């Protein structure tokens, strides 16, 4: 059975052909064997690690996003509805500058602030990227106008702009636009720097790293470590502690994506140690939920990246996931553990149940997860068409994966 949308493999073959490069040449540049690359291109093996995807993108001289496709390319993905809003968001990011009044009527600050709170909820709690994309152009215009017209609320407006550009970063990331992701992340950093807040500056550096890090993992690592070092003197402030911890988690991910386990574990250990300074298991700064539980969630992510398989699910048992207030964050955890279980035939059913649970909590995020789509496509490929199970086939269809033949 072939999978119509073994899309990373198909794109690998298309780009390699366009570059007029042989299997041997690309495999050598990416640090894998030609036989393994051939299996990836034919959809016989899934791309399961960031390091593999990013090494192949570098070998082919394209962005990783060029190999993973766009949500609106998939007929069953709700991301297709967001394409026009992504275009409007791009126009907003280009048009609005801090200190320029975009003109037009603007609501009073309390009304705008209420919508910003709703946007943050959509970003950090429900992971509804389509609705965020609809809201952002209008909110950004109003906030840039209020920054000049309402000096009394300027610090509040700057923080709101930081949150809105953070939202724009995630919208662009999930909907598949590296250029917009980077632009929005830089705008968020600029607003945080203008705000003059150390923890928010740390947060936006973390944000840029985890959303655009695939463009340059070495730079992600460098930025995270450098910013964390500037926060050391303020670790008596719980908000600084949380920003500092998140930066070390970003550094750990950057190291893992470069296949450097020792360095990744060192930064994970530092994040775990600093989490012990908090009075609660889960912090609330910037709603990134840093704390001992979040460190455990990131441990599962790193375990997946290093191909630890069943050990990921074993480590996950000690994570108190119910302490995380965000259904979307819990969904990422369930999806990661589920993906680890899917890699073993003995635990496939348990893994699929966890993935379906994750999808219920944050459907847009889970259906757009590149590595999860690869795992589901691989599972569908292994099953006979009529024996794959209704749940598996339904999930695959919702992700834009369709069996043929």
TORKOLTI-567661 format. One record per residue (C-alpha): residue in one letter; chain; x, y, z. Coordinates in Angstrom, 2 decimals, m for minus. Example, Ala and Ser with C-alpha at 12.3 -4.5 7.8 and 13.67 -1.06 7.14 Angstrom:
# TORKOLTI-567661
REC code unit       x       y       z
REC    A    A   12.30   m4.50    7.80
REC    S    A   13.67   m1.06    7.14
This chain:
# TORKOLTI-567661
REC code unit       x       y       z
REC    X    A    0.00    0.00    0.00
REC    X    A    1.25    3.45   m0.90
REC    X    A    0.41    6.57    1.07
REC    X    A   m0.71    9.34   m1.23
REC    X    A    0.64   11.98    1.11
REC    X    A    4.06   10.64    2.13
REC    X    A    4.81   14.27    1.57
REC    X    A    8.27   14.70    3.10
REC    X    A    9.60   11.81    1.02
REC    X    A    7.95   13.18   m2.10
REC    X    A    9.35   16.66   m1.51
REC    X    A   12.82   15.27   m0.83
REC    X    A   12.77   13.55   m4.21
REC    X    A   11.35   16.62   m5.98
REC    X    A   13.91   19.05   m4.52
REC    X    A   16.81   16.67   m5.04
REC    X    A   15.80   16.26   m8.69
REC    X    A   15.44   20.03   m9.06
REC    X    A   18.94   20.49   m7.61
REC    X    A   20.21   17.74   m9.96
REC    X    A   21.90   15.96   m7.08
REC    X    A   22.35   12.21   m6.74
REC    X    A   21.13   10.14   m3.81
REC    X    A   24.74    9.54   m2.83
REC    X    A   25.61   13.25   m2.88
REC    X    A   22.66   14.35   m0.76
REC    X    A   23.04   11.46    1.66
REC    X    A   26.70   12.29    2.14
REC    X    A   25.97   15.94    2.81
REC    X    A   23.22   15.02    5.29
REC    X    A   25.28   12.40    7.09
REC    X    A   23.02    9.44    6.26
REC    X    A   23.33    6.45    3.92
REC    X    A   22.00    6.51    0.35
REC    X    A   19.85    3.45    1.18
REC    X    A   18.20    5.30    4.09
REC    X    A   17.58    8.38    1.94
REC    X    A   16.05    6.18   m0.75
REC    X    A   13.66    4.69    1.84
REC    X    A   12.71    8.19    3.04
REC    X    A   12.02    9.35   m0.50
REC    X    A    9.85    6.31   m1.24
REC    X    A    7.89    6.76    1.97
REC    X    A    9.15    3.48    3.41
REC    X    A   10.60    5.11    6.52
REC    X    A    9.33    8.14    8.48
REC    X    A   11.37   11.25    9.21
REC    X    A   11.28   11.10   13.01
REC    X    A   13.97   13.57   14.15
REC    X    A   14.62   17.26   13.74
REC    X    A   18.29   16.51   13.16
REC    X    A   17.46   14.34   10.13
REC    X    A   14.99   16.81    8.62
REC    X    A   17.26   19.81    9.12
REC    X    A   20.37   18.02    7.83
REC    X    A   18.48   17.09    4.66
REC    X    A   17.20   20.65    4.24
REC    X    A   20.74   21.98    4.65
REC    X    A   22.07   19.46    2.15
REC    X    A   19.42   20.53   m0.37
REC    X    A   19.89   24.25    0.45
REC    X    A   16.25   24.87    1.34
REC    X    A   14.30   25.75    4.46
REC    X    A   12.95   22.76    6.43
REC    X    A    9.47   24.16    5.72
REC    X    A   10.06   23.49    2.02
REC    X    A   10.18   19.79    2.84
REC    X    A    7.25   19.65    5.24
REC    X    A    4.64   21.40    3.10
REC    X    A    1.89   23.84    4.10
REC    X    A   m1.36   23.05    5.96
REC    X    A   m3.45   24.61    3.19
REC    X    A   m1.98   22.06    0.77
REC    X    A   m3.92   19.37    2.66
REC    X    A   m7.62   19.25    1.70
REC    X    A   m8.69   17.84    5.07
REC    X    A   m6.72   20.33    7.17
REC    X    A   m8.46   23.31    8.68
REC    X    A   m5.25   25.24    8.03
REC    X    A   m6.47   25.76    4.48
REC    X    A   m9.02   28.25    5.85
REC    X    A   m6.24   30.33    7.33
REC    X    A   m4.29   31.07    4.15
REC    X    A   m6.05   34.41    3.45
REC    X    A   m5.52   35.46    7.06
REC    X    A   m1.82   34.59    6.76
REC    X    A   m1.62   36.94    3.78
REC    X    A   m3.33   39.68    5.85
REC    X    A   m0.93   39.00    8.71
REC    X    A    2.04   39.36    6.38
REC    X    A    0.71   42.74    5.23
REC    X    A    0.34   43.85    8.87
REC    X    A    3.86   42.79    9.80
REC    X    A    5.15   44.78    6.85
REC    X    A    3.00   47.87    7.40
REC    X    A    3.16   48.58   11.14
REC    X    A    6.25   50.01   12.83
REC    X    A    6.62   50.95   16.49
REC    X    A    6.29   54.75   16.64
REC    X    A    4.20   55.09   13.45
REC    X    A    0.47   55.78   13.67
REC    X    A   m1.36   53.56   11.16
REC    X    A   m4.42   55.87   11.28
REC    X    A   m8.09   55.02   11.54
REC    X    A  m10.49   54.83   14.44
REC    X    A   m9.37   52.95   17.53
REC    X    A  m11.32   51.61   20.50
REC    X    A  m10.49   52.61   24.06
REC    X    A   m7.69   50.70   25.77
REC    X    A   m9.96   48.50   27.99
REC    X    A  m11.80   47.13   24.95
REC    X    A   m8.56   46.42   23.09
REC    X    A   m6.99   44.89   26.22
REC    X    A   m9.93   42.49   26.54
REC    X    A   m9.33   41.25   23.00
REC    X    A   m5.61   40.83   23.73
REC    X    A   m6.53   38.66   26.73
REC    X    A   m8.76   36.58   24.44
REC    X    A   m5.92   36.26   21.92
REC    X    A   m3.52   35.05   24.63
REC    X    A   m6.09   32.46   25.70
REC    X    A   m6.38   31.26   22.11
REC    X    A   m2.59   31.08   21.88
REC    X    A   m1.62   29.48   25.19
REC    X    A   m4.72   27.53   26.19
REC    X    A   m6.74   26.35   23.17
REC    X    A   m4.09   26.61   20.40
REC    X    A   m6.64   27.99   17.93
REC    X    A   m4.33   29.42   15.29
REC    X    A   m7.03   30.13   12.71
REC    X    A   m8.95   32.48   15.04
REC    X    A   m5.71   34.14   16.13
REC    X    A   m4.90   34.77   12.49
REC    X    A   m8.29   36.41   12.01
REC    X    A   m7.84   38.71   15.04
REC    X    A   m4.22   39.78   14.66
REC    X    A   m4.26   42.34   11.80
REC    X    A   m6.92   44.50   13.45
REC    X    A   m5.40   44.23   16.93
REC    X    A   m1.91   45.11   15.71
REC    X    A   m3.24   48.21   13.95
REC    X    A   m5.09   49.40   17.06
REC    X    A   m2.18   48.73   19.39
REC    X    A    0.31   50.60   17.22
REC    X    A   m2.09   53.55   17.15
REC    X    A   m2.64   53.41   20.93
REC    X    A    1.11   53.34   21.52
REC    X    A    1.24   56.91   20.20
REC    X    A   m2.22   58.18   21.12
REC    X    A   m2.49   56.90   24.70
REC    X    A    0.80   57.60   26.53
REC    X    A   m0.82   56.78   29.88
REC    X    A   m1.14   53.11   28.89
REC    X    A    2.08   52.87   26.88
REC    X    A    3.74   50.17   29.04
REC    X    A    0.54   48.10   28.92
REC    X    A    0.32   48.58   25.15
REC    X    A    3.96   47.51   24.71
REC    X    A    3.31   44.34   26.67
REC    X    A    0.17   43.73   24.60
REC    X    A    2.18   44.20   21.40
REC    X    A    4.74   41.70   22.70
REC    X    A    1.95   39.17   23.28
REC    X    A    0.34   39.87   19.89
REC    X    A    3.61   39.42   18.02
REC    X    A    4.19   36.24   20.04
REC    X    A    0.81   35.02   18.81
REC    X    A    1.75   35.99   15.25
REC    X    A    4.96   33.99   15.62
REC    X    A    3.06   30.82   16.51
REC    X    A    0.40   31.37   13.85
REC    X    A    3.06   31.70   11.16
REC    X    A    5.01   28.75   12.57
REC    X    A    2.07   26.34   12.69
REC    X    A    0.68   27.47    9.34
REC    X    A    4.06   27.00    7.70
REC    X    A    5.75   30.32    6.90
REC    X    A    9.36   30.56    8.08
REC    X    A    9.79   34.14    6.83
REC    X    A    6.74   35.44    8.68
REC    X    A    7.67   33.46   11.79
REC    X    A   11.06   35.13   11.94
REC    X    A    9.63   38.59   11.23
REC    X    A    7.02   38.25   13.98
REC    X    A    9.56   36.88   16.47
REC    X    A   11.90   39.82   15.84
REC    X    A    9.00   42.27   16.30
REC    X    A    8.16   40.59   19.62
REC    X    A   11.79   40.99   20.71
REC    X    A   11.79   44.67   19.73
REC    X    A    8.67   45.37   21.78
REC    X    A   10.04   43.49   24.81
REC    X    A   13.32   45.42   24.59
REC    X    A   11.41   48.71   24.40
REC    X    A    9.40   47.59   27.44
REC    X    A   12.67   47.22   29.34
REC    X    A   11.66   43.99   31.10
REC    X    A   14.37   41.36   31.64
REC    X    A   11.98   38.41   31.90
REC    X    A   10.01   39.44   28.82
REC    X    A   13.24   39.96   26.90
REC    X    A   14.23   36.44   27.95
REC    X    A   10.84   35.11   26.94
REC    X    A   11.03   36.58   23.43
REC    X    A   14.54   35.18   22.96
REC    X    A   13.19   31.77   23.96
REC    X    A   10.23   32.29   21.61
REC    X    A   12.46   33.10   18.67
REC    X    A   14.61   30.07   19.38
REC    X    A   11.86   27.47   19.59
REC    X    A    9.95   28.81   16.58
REC    X    A   12.77   29.70   14.17
REC    X    A   15.60   27.52   15.52
REC    X    A   15.43   25.13   12.58
REC    X    A   16.90   27.88   10.41
REC    X    A   20.13   27.86   12.44
REC    X    A   20.43   25.61   15.51
REC    X    A   23.90   26.86   16.38
REC    X    A   22.57   30.42   16.52
REC    X    A   19.55   29.34   18.57
REC    X    A   21.91   27.78   21.09
REC    X    A   24.19   30.81   21.17
REC    X    A   21.32   33.27   21.69
REC    X    A   19.69   31.18   24.41
REC    X    A   22.88   30.78   26.43
REC    X    A   23.91   34.43   26.04
REC    X    A   20.49   35.71   27.15
REC    X    A   20.33   33.26   30.05
REC    X    A   23.70   34.56   31.27
REC    X    A   22.29   38.10   31.45
REC    X    A   19.53   36.89   33.76
REC    X    A   21.66   35.12   36.36
REC    X    A   21.86   38.12   38.69
REC    X    A   18.06   38.36   38.85
REC    X    A   17.24   34.80   39.86
REC    X    A   15.64   36.00   43.09
REC    X    A   12.69   37.10   40.90
REC    X    A   10.32   34.19   40.04
REC    X    A    9.57   35.65   36.59
REC    X    A   13.28   35.82   35.79
REC    X    A   13.68   32.25   37.03
REC    X    A   11.00   31.09   34.60
REC    X    A   12.48   32.96   31.64
REC    X    A   15.96   31.67   32.54
REC    X    A   14.69   28.09   32.76
REC    X    A   12.92   28.32   29.41
REC    X    A   16.11   29.58   27.79
REC    X    A   18.01   26.54   29.03
REC    X    A   15.26   24.33   27.61
REC    X    A   15.70   26.12   24.28
REC    X    A   19.46   25.52   24.46
REC    X    A   18.80   21.84   25.21
REC    X    A   16.57   21.51   22.14
REC    X    A   19.14   23.26   19.94
REC    X    A   21.83   20.86   21.17
REC    X    A   19.58   17.83   20.65
REC    X    A   18.79   18.91   17.09
REC    X    A   22.56   18.91   16.51
REC    X    A   22.81   15.39   17.99
REC    X    A   24.75   16.58   21.05
REC    X    A   23.22   14.58   23.88
REC    X    A   25.66   15.57   26.62
REC    X    A   25.14   19.29   26.06
REC    X    A   21.37   18.87   25.83
REC    X    A   21.26   16.98   29.13
REC    X    A   23.44   19.61   30.79
REC    X    A   20.96   22.36   29.92
REC    X    A   17.98   20.18   30.82
REC    X    A   19.64   19.61   34.21
REC    X    A   20.12   23.36   34.72
REC    X    A   16.45   23.97   33.91
REC    X    A   15.44   21.23   36.35
REC    X    A   17.65   22.71   39.08
REC    X    A   16.34   26.25   38.68
REC    X    A   12.75   24.96   38.62
REC    X    A   13.37   23.94   42.23
REC    X    A   13.58   27.64   43.16
REC    X    A    9.87   28.07   42.45
REC    X    A    7.30   27.63   45.20
REC    X    A    4.93   25.88   42.80
REC    X    A    5.36   22.99   40.40
REC    X    A    4.09   25.12   37.51
REC    X    A    4.81   28.83   37.04
REC    X    A    2.49   31.28   35.33
REC    X    A    4.84   33.83   33.76
REC    X    A    3.91   34.40   30.10
REC    X    A    1.78   31.26   30.35
REC    X    A    4.65   29.04   29.27
REC    X    A    4.15   27.01   32.49
REC    X    A    7.82   26.67   33.38
REC    X    A    8.50   24.45   36.37
REC    X    A    9.31   20.87   37.27
REC    X    A    6.39   19.51   35.25
REC    X    A    7.34   21.45   32.13
REC    X    A   10.92   20.21   32.42
REC    X    A    9.48   16.69   32.41
REC    X    A    7.51   17.48   29.25
REC    X    A   10.67   18.73   27.56
REC    X    A   12.49   15.58   28.69
REC    X    A   10.03   13.55   26.59
REC    X    A   10.64   15.86   23.61
REC    X    A   14.40   15.41   23.88
REC    X    A   14.01   11.65   24.32
REC    X    A   12.07   11.51   21.06
REC    X    A   14.74   13.56   19.34
REC    X    A   17.40   11.10   20.47
REC    X    A   15.30    8.08   19.44
REC    X    A   14.87    6.72   22.97
REC    X    A   11.64    4.91   22.06
REC    X    A    9.97    3.13   24.97
REC    X    A   12.12    4.96   27.53
REC    X    A   10.27    8.17   26.62
REC    X    A    6.99    6.63   27.79
REC    X    A    8.70    5.26   30.88
REC    X    A   10.06    8.70   31.87
REC    X    A    6.65   10.25   31.15
REC    X    A    5.08    8.34   34.05
REC    X    A    6.71   10.71   36.53
REC    X    A    5.33   13.85   34.83
REC    X    A    2.38   15.39   36.71
REC    X    A    0.74   16.55   33.50
REC    X    A   m2.59   17.43   35.17
REC    X    A   m0.86   20.35   36.91
REC    X    A   m0.49   22.15   33.55
REC    X    A   m3.49   24.51   33.11
REC    X    A   m3.23   24.50   29.31
REC    X    A   m5.03   21.74   27.37
REC    X    A   m2.82   22.57   24.39
REC    X    A    0.38   22.00   26.38
REC    X    A   m1.00   18.72   27.71
REC    X    A   m1.82   17.77   24.12
REC    X    A    1.81   18.17   23.07
REC    X    A    2.88   15.89   25.92
REC    X    A    0.31   13.21   25.04
REC    X    A    1.29   13.41   21.38
REC    X    A    4.98   12.99   22.18
REC    X    A    4.41   10.00   24.45
REC    X    A    1.98    8.56   21.91
REC    X    A    4.53    8.92   19.13
REC    X    A    7.10    7.09   21.24
REC    X    A    4.64    4.24   21.81
REC    X    A    3.74    4.06   18.11
REC    X    A    7.34    3.08   17.36
REC    X    A    6.82   m0.30   19.09
REC    X    A    4.25   m2.76   17.69
REC    X    A    3.47   m3.97   21.22
REC    X    A    2.30   m0.52   22.29
REC    X    A    0.73    0.77   19.06
REC    X    A   m2.83    0.76   20.42
REC    X    A   m1.82    2.70   23.55
REC    X    A    0.13    5.18   21.45
REC    X    A   m2.76    5.77   19.07
REC    X    A   m5.13    6.35   22.00
REC    X    A   m2.80    9.02   23.39
REC    X    A   m2.50   10.72   20.00
REC    X    A   m6.29   10.76   19.64
REC    X    A   m6.54   12.25   23.13
REC    X    A   m4.05   14.94   22.12
REC    X    A   m6.02   15.68   18.97
REC    X    A   m9.19   16.22   21.00
REC    X    A   m7.40   18.77   23.19
REC    X    A   m5.67   20.78   20.42
REC    X    A   m6.76   19.60   16.95
REC    X    A   m5.08   22.31   14.87
REC    X    A   m1.73   21.89   16.59
REC    X    A   m1.72   18.10   16.57
REC    X    A   m2.91   17.67   12.98
REC    X    A   m0.17   20.02   11.82
REC    X    A    2.66   18.29   13.73
REC    X    A    5.12   17.24   11.03
REC    X    A    6.75   14.38   12.92
REC    X    A    3.44   13.04   14.19
REC    X    A    2.09   13.04   10.63
REC    X    A    5.12   11.04    9.58
REC    X    A    4.51    8.53   12.40
REC    X    A    0.82    8.16   11.52
REC    X    A    1.62    7.74    7.81
REC    X    A    4.19    5.07    8.69
REC    X    A    1.68    3.25   10.90
REC    X    A   m0.92    3.35    8.15
REC    X    A    1.66    2.07    5.70
REC    X    A    2.37   m0.94    7.90
REC    X    A   m1.29   m1.92    8.23
REC    X    A   m3.41   m3.49    5.54
REC    X    A   m5.85   m0.92    4.20
REC    X    A   m8.91   m2.50    5.78
REC    X    A   m7.16   m3.71    8.92
REC    X    A   m5.62   m0.43   10.00
REC    X    A   m8.54    0.37   12.28
REC    X    A  m11.22    3.02   11.95
REC    X    A   m9.55    5.34   14.48
REC    X    A   m6.23    5.24   12.65
REC    X    A   m7.79    5.79    9.25
REC    X    A   m9.92    8.65   10.61
REC    X    A   m6.92   10.36   12.19
REC    X    A   m4.89    9.93    9.00
REC    X    A   m7.70   11.46    6.92
REC    X    A   m7.98   14.47    9.26
REC    X    A   m4.23   14.97    8.93
REC    X    A   m4.44   14.92    5.14
REC    X    A   m2.93   11.45    4.82
REC    X    A   m4.79    9.17    2.42
REC    X    A   m4.05    5.52    1.54
REC    X    A   m4.06    4.54   m2.12
REC    X    A   m3.70    1.27   m3.94
